[in-house]
Amino acid sequence: MKTNAARLLDRLAISYTTREYTVTPDDLTAVSVATKIGMPLEQVFKTLLCRLADGTHVFAVIPGNAELDLKKLASAAVTKKAEMAALKDVEPLTGYIRGGVTAMASKRDLPTFADETLELHDQISVSAGMRGLQLILAPADYLRATNATVADLTKLAPAIAP
């Protein structure tokens, strides 16, 4: 299935593959996605919609094994404060639903900030713009497609119990 994000990559002549997985509506975590697509958690990036102090919205793209540090995002965006956007704002602003948000081909062209660990990998996985479908591509290609600013955005997530 071609999503708007995949069509954007096609237009930019960026190479990618897709991986489908079965969606569990009550478990949309990166841990679940990583397990289902067979990739290490640190290579599965989640896209979060955030709101800055001036009311603008941005995407924060972080690895599945970390938590967003809102102070670091605010610093990267050169603003006083950042917070998670309200869930009710996600679909109207991006055109995507929770668990299927991507910074590529969203309804509005929002600034994107990607955690610096993205560049440590040969390949990363990001949502293709719908639940159940991931895009696998090179980090440099993702940065080109999203025009993302690379910054330190994370703090380590608490250990996940087996």
C-alpha positions in Angstrom: 0.0 0.0 0.0 1.3 3.5 -0.9 0.9 6.2 1.7 1.5 9.9 1.2 4.8 9.5 3.0 5.9 6.7 0.6 4.8 8.8 -2.4 6.9 11.7 -1.1 9.9 9.4 -0.9 9.2 8.2 -4.4 9.1 11.8 -5.7 12.4 12.5 -4.0 13.9 9.3 -5.5 14.7 8.0 -2.0 15.1 4.2 -1.6 13.0 2.5 1.1 11.3 -0.7 2.0 8.1 -1.2 3.9 7.2 -3.6 6.7 3.7 -4.4 7.6 2.7 -5.6 11.0 -0.5 -6.5 12.9 -1.8 -3.6 14.9 -2.9 -4.1 18.5 -5.0 -1.1 19.2 -4.4 -1.1 22.9 -0.6 -1.4 22.4 0.8 1.2 20.0 4.2 1.4 21.7 7.5 1.4 19.8 8.4 -1.7 21.8 5.5 -3.5 20.2 6.3 -2.2 16.7 10.0 -3.1 17.0 9.1 -6.7 18.1 6.6 -7.1 15.3 8.9 -5.8 12.5 12.1 -7.5 13.8 14.2 -4.4 14.3 16.1 -3.2 17.4 14.1 -0.8 19.5 16.8 1.9 19.1 16.3 1.9 15.3 12.5 2.3 15.5 11.8 6.0 15.7 8.5 7.4 17.0 7.2 10.8 15.8 5.6 13.0 18.5 3.6 16.1 17.9 4.7 18.9 20.3 3.6 22.5 21.0 6.1 25.3 21.6 5.7 28.3 23.9 4.6 30.5 20.9 1.8 28.1 20.0 3.5 26.6 17.0 3.6 22.8 16.6 6.7 20.7 15.7 7.5 17.1 15.3 10.0 15.4 17.6 11.4 12.2 16.2 13.1 10.0 18.9 14.2 6.4 19.2 11.8 3.9 20.7 14.2 3.2 23.6 14.1 6.8 24.9 11.8 9.4 26.2 11.5 12.9 24.8 13.2 15.6 27.0 10.9 18.6 26.5 13.6 21.0 27.8 16.0 19.8 25.2 13.4 20.1 22.5 12.7 23.7 23.6 16.4 24.5 23.5 16.7 23.0 20.0 13.7 25.0 18.8 15.1 28.1 20.5 12.1 28.7 22.7 11.3 28.8 26.4 9.1 25.8 26.6 7.8 22.8 24.8 5.0 20.4 25.7 3.3 17.4 24.2 0.4 18.5 21.9 -3.1 17.5 22.9 -4.2 14.2 21.4 -7.3 15.9 20.0 -5.0 18.2 17.9 -2.9 15.4 16.3 -5.2 14.4 13.5 -6.4 17.9 12.5 -2.8 19.2 12.4 -1.1 16.2 10.8 -3.8 14.2 9.0 -2.5 11.1 10.9 -3.9 9.2 13.9 -2.0 8.2 17.0 0.2 5.2 16.2 0.5 6.3 12.6 2.1 9.8 12.8 5.0 10.6 10.5 6.8 13.9 9.8 6.6 13.2 6.0 3.7 14.5 3.9 1.7 15.7 6.9 -1.3 17.9 6.5 0.7 20.9 7.6 4.4 21.3 6.9 5.7 21.4 10.4 9.3 21.9 11.6 10.9 18.5 12.5 13.5 17.8 15.1 15.2 14.4 15.0 17.3 13.0 17.9 21.0 12.8 17.1 21.1 9.0 17.7 19.2 8.7 14.3 22.6 9.1 12.6 24.2 6.2 14.4 22.3 3.6 12.3 22.5 2.3 8.7 18.7 2.1 8.6 15.9 3.3 10.7 12.2 2.6 10.8 9.5 5.3 11.0 5.7 5.2 10.5 4.6 5.2 6.9 1.6 7.4 7.9 -0.8 4.7 9.1 -0.9 2.1 11.8 0.5 -1.3 10.7 3.0 0.0 8.2 6.6 1.2 8.7 9.1 2.7 6.3 12.7 1.4 6.5 15.3 3.9 5.1 18.7 5.4 5.6 18.9 8.2 8.2 20.4 10.7 5.8 17.5 10.1 3.4 14.9 10.6 6.2 16.6 13.9 7.2 16.5 15.0 3.5 12.8 14.1 3.2 11.8 15.9 6.4 14.3 18.7 6.4 14.8 17.8 10.1 17.1 19.6 12.5 19.3 17.1 14.3 19.6 17.7 18.1 20.0 15.9 21.4 16.3 15.4 22.3 16.1 12.5 24.7 16.6 11.1 28.1 16.8 7.3 28.5 13.5 5.6 29.1 13.1 3.7 32.3 14.1 0.0 32.0 11.3 -2.1 30.5 10.5 -5.1 32.6 10.6 -8.4 30.7 
